[in-house]
Amino acid sequence: MQAQDRTQPKPGPAPIINIKKPQSFTLLNGLKVLIVENHKLPRVSFNLSIDNAPFAEGDKKGVDNLTGTLVGNGSQKITKDAFNEEIDFLGADINFYAAGASANCLSKYSGRILELMSDGVLNPNFTQAEFDKEKDKLIEGLKTQEKSIASVASRVQNVLAYGKKHPYGEYLSENTIKNVTLDDVIKNYNTNFVPENAYLVIVGDVKFAETKKAVEQLFGVWSKATAPKLDYSDPRNVQYTQINFVDMPNAVQSEIALQNTVILKMTDKDYFASIIANQILGGDFNSYLNMNLREKHAWTYGARSGISGSKYISTFKASTQVRNAVTDSAVVEFLKEFKRIRTEKVSDEVLSNVK
């Protein structure tokens, strides 16, 4: 009886990704539309994104969250239940946000789905009853998060990284949510849900000429408007390593995060070098951090790091969860791996595998 050959097979060639150049046009109201025809499958995806600058909500933090939950709850033409029932009947999926919407469907229903999506975003039915329901749900969800060490840590991290007055440093509280009124939501929608910085991307089994005509008809009525031009100073990192604690007596684990803000855009010459360096440090299972804290010490199920890409300000963060007894030791190992990636040359094999 021969032993089985368990030699790991050599990886095959990387798949060739052929991304077609989109056909594009801009409506008179400023909405930019990009269409990619792909007839391989009878499916279509729509993505509407409003790329406005971040804005501070102050003592009414939560108005943008509530705007996102109320947009798409039916429309002024169709009730919420009828709206959702038709989407389900067509086997489609439509999601709405404070800064856009997305949809997926079979191509034979794409015309109707685009119509429903445009109706939901352009003719929202803001009612006091729905507002009160969503407000209560947001508060209840917040109460649940207050018991989560990960949620609490995330709030603290954002405040420390960006500052309380920066849009990214604000966080929800029961008081700020209670301060929000239906009029605040309507004002927020009218101010920020505008086509000036909006993009509509359509990919799938469509024909450009027909789709262009439908988009012009459905979104051409979107009133032209300019979003507020807001500017915030870039947050400053602390000069020296700073350690901040949040005591949660009932927690059986510690949430550890090491982070700072970075100015890194995709157009920067060292962007891809930074992404590769992060991948080696904490981007996957075989990374320095994970192999140290999980494989060597068995302190965690996983340790990772990442660079959040943003048009305005980005963040580098490395994080994990460990049992309370090894919190300090885990922090020491994090700092060791940080020093390692900065001072030790990466082997050719590791670099090749990551690439």
LUMDOZA-298617 format. One record per residue (C-alpha): chain; y, x, z. Coordinates in steps of 0.02 Angstrom, whole numbers. Last residue first. Layout:
<drenlos>
DRENLO mol  north   east     up
DRENLO   A      Y      X      Z
...
</drenlos>
This chain:
<drenlos>
DRENLO mol  north   east     up
DRENLO   A   2017    149   -181
DRENLO   A   1942    140     -8
DRENLO   A   1782    224    -64
DRENLO   A   1875    365   -152
DRENLO   A   1985    399     -1
DRENLO   A   1836    403    115
DRENLO   A   1741    522      1
DRENLO   A   1891    637    -26
DRENLO   A   1910    657    161
DRENLO   A   2072    602    243
DRENLO   A   2178    746    306
DRENLO   A   2213    738    491
DRENLO   A   2389    721    564
DRENLO   A   2452    544    534
DRENLO   A   2285    453    519
DRENLO   A   2222    544    675
DRENLO   A   2378    510    778
DRENLO   A   2359    324    749
DRENLO   A   2174    340    788
DRENLO   A   2213    419    956
DRENLO   A   2345    287    993
DRENLO   A   2217    149    967
DRENLO   A   2093    243   1077
DRENLO   A   2219    249   1221
DRENLO   A   2253     63   1202
DRENLO   A   2067     28   1213
DRENLO   A   2054    128   1375
DRENLO   A   2194     26   1454
DRENLO   A   2112   -139   1410
DRENLO   A   1936    -87   1460
DRENLO   A   1912   -198   1613
DRENLO   A   1997   -350   1533
DRENLO   A   1868   -374   1397
DRENLO   A   1934   -331   1225
DRENLO   A   2031   -423   1089
DRENLO   A   2102   -328    940
DRENLO   A   2263   -281    853
DRENLO   A   2355   -164    736
DRENLO   A   2520   -225    667
DRENLO   A   2641   -166    534
DRENLO   A   2778   -291    500
DRENLO   A   2884   -330    349
DRENLO   A   3065   -382    324
DRENLO   A   3152   -480    185
DRENLO   A   3038   -505     36
DRENLO   A   2888   -497    149
DRENLO   A   2721   -409    149
DRENLO   A   2629   -404    314
DRENLO   A   2553   -234    341
DRENLO   A   2384   -238    425
DRENLO   A   2275   -169    562
DRENLO   A   2103   -217    624
DRENLO   A   1987   -204    772
DRENLO   A   1827   -306    775
DRENLO   A   1694   -382    886
DRENLO   A   1763   -283   1032
DRENLO   A   1724   -153   1164
DRENLO   A   1565    -84   1088
DRENLO   A   1627     96   1113
DRENLO   A   1570    183    954
DRENLO   A   1542     37    836
DRENLO   A   1676    -83    896
DRENLO   A   1824     20    961
DRENLO   A   1798    177    857
DRENLO   A   1720    112    697
DRENLO   A   1844    -31    696
DRENLO   A   1997     78    720
DRENLO   A   1949    212    594
DRENLO   A   1903     88    458
DRENLO   A   1724     51    407
DRENLO   A   1740   -136    439
DRENLO   A   1902   -155    342
DRENLO   A   2091   -128    345
DRENLO   A   2110    -30    505
DRENLO   A   2158    151    475
DRENLO   A   2082    178    303
DRENLO   A   2150     14    237
DRENLO   A   2318     56    315
DRENLO   A   2326    219    219
DRENLO   A   2280    127     59
DRENLO   A   2419     -1     83
DRENLO   A   2544    136    124
DRENLO   A   2498    234    -33
DRENLO   A   2517     72   -131
DRENLO   A   2695     46    -69
DRENLO   A   2751    228    -80
DRENLO   A   2857    206   -237
DRENLO   A   2939     49   -168
DRENLO   A   2933   -101   -286
DRENLO   A   2806   -192   -179
DRENLO   A   2929   -187    -35
DRENLO   A   2917    -96    131
DRENLO   A   3051    -92    265
DRENLO   A   2945    -87    421
DRENLO   A   2942   -182    586
DRENLO   A   2837   -123    731
DRENLO   A   2667   -160    802
DRENLO   A   2531   -121    926
DRENLO   A   2435   -276    980
DRENLO   A   2308   -300   1118
DRENLO   A   2243   -470   1171
DRENLO   A   2151   -452   1336
DRENLO   A   1996   -550   1378
DRENLO   A   1936   -658   1522
DRENLO   A   2103   -749   1533
DRENLO   A   2131   -855   1689
DRENLO   A   2268   -745   1762
DRENLO   A   2375   -738   1604
DRENLO   A   2495   -592   1635
DRENLO   A   2601   -544   1485
DRENLO   A   2630   -357   1475
DRENLO   A   2746   -251   1368
DRENLO   A   2723    -66   1330
DRENLO   A   2860     28   1237
DRENLO   A   2832    180   1128
DRENLO   A   3000    266   1103
DRENLO   A   3153    229    998
DRENLO   A   3124     41    994
DRENLO   A   3121    -35    821
DRENLO   A   3279   -112    751
DRENLO   A   3281   -284    673
DRENLO   A   3370   -296    504
DRENLO   A   3534   -389    515
DRENLO   A   3528   -570    461
DRENLO   A   3601   -647    304
DRENLO   A   3608   -828    251
DRENLO   A   3652   -895     79
DRENLO   A   3628  -1083     98
DRENLO   A   3524  -1162    -42
DRENLO   A   3616  -1216   -199
DRENLO   A   3589  -1386   -279
DRENLO   A   3533  -1463   -443
DRENLO   A   3460  -1635   -417
DRENLO   A   3275  -1651   -459
DRENLO   A   3274  -1771   -607
DRENLO   A   3207  -1634   -721
DRENLO   A   3054  -1623   -610
DRENLO   A   2950  -1767   -681
DRENLO   A   3011  -1774   -861
DRENLO   A   3034  -1587   -885
DRENLO   A   2866  -1554   -803
DRENLO   A   2778  -1680   -917
DRENLO   A   2854  -1605  -1075
DRENLO   A   2808  -1429  -1021
DRENLO   A   2630  -1487   -987
DRENLO   A   2609  -1560  -1161
DRENLO   A   2678  -1405  -1247
DRENLO   A   2581  -1282  -1138
DRENLO   A   2410  -1361  -1152
DRENLO   A   2311  -1372   -992
DRENLO   A   2142  -1313   -926
DRENLO   A   2205  -1199   -790
DRENLO   A   2358  -1125   -705
DRENLO   A   2524  -1207   -665
DRENLO   A   2657  -1113   -565
DRENLO   A   2815  -1205   -512
DRENLO   A   2947  -1090   -440
DRENLO   A   3097  -1140   -334
DRENLO   A   3250  -1037   -288
DRENLO   A   3379  -1159   -358
DRENLO   A   3265  -1311   -351
DRENLO   A   3318  -1380   -180
DRENLO   A   3222  -1423    -23
DRENLO   A   3340  -1325     89
DRENLO   A   3492  -1433    124
DRENLO   A   3423  -1607     84
DRENLO   A   3262  -1572    180
DRENLO   A   3352  -1498    330
DRENLO   A   3472  -1646    336
DRENLO   A   3326  -1769    329
DRENLO   A   3236  -1675    468
DRENLO   A   3392  -1668    577
DRENLO   A   3420  -1855    549
DRENLO   A   3243  -1886    612
DRENLO   A   3291  -1798    773
DRENLO   A   3243  -1628    843
DRENLO   A   3287  -1590   1025
DRENLO   A   3111  -1639   1082
DRENLO   A   3041  -1498    976
DRENLO   A   3158  -1372   1057
DRENLO   A   3107  -1431   1231
DRENLO   A   2920  -1425   1198
DRENLO   A   2936  -1247   1136
DRENLO   A   2920  -1172    963
DRENLO   A   2958   -990    929
DRENLO   A   3102   -891    858
DRENLO   A   3082   -707    816
DRENLO   A   3057   -731    629
DRENLO   A   3222   -825    614
DRENLO   A   3315   -684    706
DRENLO   A   3408   -734    864
DRENLO   A   3265   -702    985
DRENLO   A   3234   -524    923
DRENLO   A   3128   -466    777
DRENLO   A   2987   -360    847
DRENLO   A   2997   -411   1030
DRENLO   A   3016   -596    992
DRENLO   A   2879   -590    861
DRENLO   A   2757   -500    976
DRENLO   A   2790   -621   1119
DRENLO   A   2751   -771   1011
DRENLO   A   2593   -691    941
DRENLO   A   2534   -644   1115
DRENLO   A   2550   -825   1173
DRENLO   A   2448   -885   1024
DRENLO   A   2313   -752   1047
DRENLO   A   2302   -782   1234
DRENLO   A   2269   -966   1202
DRENLO   A   2313  -1087   1342
DRENLO   A   2489  -1116   1275
DRENLO   A   2411  -1157   1106
DRENLO   A   2341  -1320   1174
DRENLO   A   2511  -1374   1237
DRENLO   A   2585  -1333   1066
DRENLO   A   2460  -1446    980
DRENLO   A   2511  -1588   1093
DRENLO   A   2695  -1558   1054
DRENLO   A   2663  -1555    866
DRENLO   A   2559  -1713    875
DRENLO   A   2697  -1803    970
DRENLO   A   2826  -1752    839
DRENLO   A   2712  -1805    698
DRENLO   A   2691  -1979    772
DRENLO   A   2877  -1998    810
DRENLO   A   2924  -1947    632
DRENLO   A   2797  -2067    558
DRENLO   A   2875  -2213    654
DRENLO   A   3054  -2157    620
DRENLO   A   3024  -2156    433
DRENLO   A   3055  -2019    303
DRENLO   A   2982  -2078    137
DRENLO   A   2991  -1925     27
DRENLO   A   3051  -1949   -152
DRENLO   A   3060  -1775   -229
DRENLO   A   2911  -1692   -144
DRENLO   A   2791  -1838   -143
DRENLO   A   2841  -1902   -315
DRENLO   A   2819  -1729   -390
DRENLO   A   2646  -1714   -315
DRENLO   A   2597  -1889   -372
DRENLO   A   2655  -1854   -551
DRENLO   A   2567  -1686   -554
DRENLO   A   2409  -1775   -495
DRENLO   A   2427  -1907   -631
DRENLO   A   2443  -1781   -771
DRENLO   A   2306  -1670   -701
DRENLO   A   2175  -1808   -697
DRENLO   A   2076  -1750   -849
DRENLO   A   2102  -1570   -792
DRENLO   A   2003  -1595   -634
DRENLO   A   2111  -1565   -481
DRENLO   A   2201  -1441   -370
DRENLO   A   2372  -1465   -289
DRENLO   A   2508  -1366   -201
DRENLO   A   2674  -1404   -117
DRENLO   A   2839  -1325    -72
DRENLO   A   2947  -1253     66
DRENLO   A   2924  -1373    211
DRENLO   A   2745  -1395    155
DRENLO   A   2640  -1520     58
DRENLO   A   2457  -1515     11
DRENLO   A   2370  -1605   -131
DRENLO   A   2182  -1604   -163
DRENLO   A   2092  -1699   -299
DRENLO   A   1932  -1799   -312
DRENLO   A   2024  -1936   -407
DRENLO   A   1976  -2065   -276
DRENLO   A   2035  -1948   -138
DRENLO   A   2207  -1930   -217
DRENLO   A   2216  -2118   -243
DRENLO   A   2171  -2152    -61
DRENLO   A   2302  -2029      2
DRENLO   A   2445  -2114    -91
DRENLO   A   2384  -2289    -50
DRENLO   A   2379  -2244    135
DRENLO   A   2551  -2161    135
DRENLO   A   2632  -2304     40
DRENLO   A   2694  -2284   -138
DRENLO   A   2868  -2286   -216
DRENLO   A   2976  -2213    -77
DRENLO   A   2840  -2084    -51
DRENLO   A   2674  -2061     36
DRENLO   A   2671  -1942    182
DRENLO   A   2707  -1800     61
DRENLO   A   2854  -1727    157
DRENLO   A   2833  -1779    338
DRENLO   A   2725  -1632    395
DRENLO   A   2836  -1502    313
DRENLO   A   2995  -1577    382
DRENLO   A   2918  -1577    555
DRENLO   A   2881  -1391    545
DRENLO   A   3057  -1357    479
DRENLO   A   3137  -1454    622
DRENLO   A   3028  -1364    749
DRENLO   A   3157  -1249    823
DRENLO   A   3301  -1365    867
DRENLO   A   3377  -1251   1000
DRENLO   A   3402  -1117    867
DRENLO   A   3336  -1159    694
DRENLO   A   3368   -988    616
DRENLO   A   3352   -973    428
DRENLO   A   3234   -878    314
DRENLO   A   3296   -850    136
DRENLO   A   3237   -978     11
DRENLO   A   3085   -954   -102
DRENLO   A   3036  -1133   -136
DRENLO   A   2856  -1131   -199
DRENLO   A   2771  -1264   -303
DRENLO   A   2590  -1225   -344
DRENLO   A   2483  -1324   -465
DRENLO   A   2300  -1291   -502
DRENLO   A   2202  -1360   -649
DRENLO   A   2016  -1380   -681
DRENLO   A   1903  -1409   -831
DRENLO   A   1835  -1231   -827
DRENLO   A   1853  -1089   -954
DRENLO   A   2008  -1168  -1030
DRENLO   A   2136  -1053   -950
DRENLO   A   2316  -1084  -1002
DRENLO   A   2444  -1001   -889
DRENLO   A   2606  -1093   -857
DRENLO   A   2760  -1028   -766
DRENLO   A   2906  -1143   -721
DRENLO   A   3073  -1093   -645
DRENLO   A   3173  -1235   -568
DRENLO   A   3359  -1202   -592
DRENLO   A   3423  -1380   -617
DRENLO   A   3431  -1355   -806
DRENLO   A   3245  -1319   -809
DRENLO   A   3180  -1143   -834
DRENLO   A   3041  -1088   -951
DRENLO   A   2883   -985   -943
DRENLO   A   2723   -943  -1034
DRENLO   A   2616   -840   -919
DRENLO   A   2542   -671   -967
DRENLO   A   2355   -684   -958
DRENLO   A   2264   -604   -815
DRENLO   A   2107   -516   -875
DRENLO   A   2014   -442   -730
DRENLO   A   1875   -325   -783
DRENLO   A   1739   -321   -652
DRENLO   A   1709   -154   -567
DRENLO   A   1554    -67   -633
DRENLO   A   1396    -87   -532
DRENLO   A   1369    -13   -361
DRENLO   A   1223    106   -342
DRENLO   A   1074     30   -257
DRENLO   A   1045     63    -72
DRENLO   A    875    142    -52
DRENLO   A    756     20     29
DRENLO   A    607     63    -79
DRENLO   A    462    -30     -3
DRENLO   A    316     73     57
DRENLO   A    164     75    -54
DRENLO   A      0      0      0
</drenlos>
